[in-house]
């Protein structure tokens, strides 16, 4: 790297300092997107080390899954909320990739013991994709895929109904509708696969439920869940 470039970069950072996407403090040299302190002190759930973790309990009985895990606890007005907000709405898809690779480091041995064939992000409806410019979950899936060496498939599962207007419906109605909101392309290619579904923040879980129910119609498919964060209050 040329000295001139480094010099210019340092000079630019005097006027446009890069800040941590979680705590907002200025980043120092060699820090990218998340400062070192946040990287070590974020509220990691370690769900993969717990039997009957909070996400498992939340999804139990709604669809059949092998394991369900999440990287971080999501609280309102917290660093994780800042992170997720940056990741979803502030045109920082690279933050999703970083979170994915960070999480891959945490769960590497767990995944070796519980292998999956494919990592699949929860899809966005094309209308939403156009508004936002990118599917945040696909970037988280990409980071996981790179970190774990497992292929990601962001094309087979499509969201055919924009379900945002359904927030006032009861959970049962919504779950039933949620399955209809997703469609699998070329389902025969997914036969017998263990698919790890990937989402950004799990709140009600009905989106994951819709995706899982649509995929579980395929012969021999097994589902697991890995989210970037789990809403915890
Ligand atoms: Zn920070």
Boltz pocket constraint, residues with backbone or C-beta under 6 A from the ligand:
constraints:
  - pocket:
      binder: B
      contacts: [[A, 20], [A, 21], [A, 22], [A, 23], [A, 24], [A, 25], [A, 34], [A, 35], [A, 36], [A, 37], [A, 38], [A, 39]]
      max_distance: 6.0
